[in-house]
Amino acid sequence: MYLQICRIKESRQTGGLKMKDYYNAKDVQQITGASKSLAYAIIQKLQKKFEERYPEAITIQSKIPKWFFEEIMMNKKGGVENEKN
């Protein structure tokens, strides 16, 4: 069975841009326009969904994988928006 482990990569400098694999509450707050407490609540709910889908994955408190946030909140998969027919 394929064991999916999500690991955090340290923020790295690439051509002057910061690349992040995880969103924290501040990121969620900026993206959604929510308050800080609501951003933490969003992360908690998304972490529960993430743990249900990937029970063997390692999670990091108060952070959510960027790809998972975008898939659930922005209806994106693999960086491309899904079209609903």
DAUR-V507981 format. One line per field, one symbol per residue. ss: DSSP state (h for helix, s for strand, l for the rest). phi: phi as a letter, one per 20 degrees, with the letter a starting at -180 (. if undefined). psi: psi as a letter, one per 20 degrees, with the letter a starting at -180 (. if undefined). A space follows every 10 residues. Layout:
ss->???
phi->???
psi->???
This chain:
ss->llllllllll lsssllsssl lssshhhhhh hhlllhhhhh hhhhhhhhhh hhhlllllll llssshhhhh hhhllsslls sllll
phi->.feedecedg gcecmndedc ecddffffff femeffffff ffffffffff fffcfefedd gmccggffgf feedldcmnc feded
psi->ppooppqppq pqpokiqppq iqqahggggh gijrrghhgh hgggghhggg hghmhiqpqp pkqppghggh gghjlqpkjp pqpp.
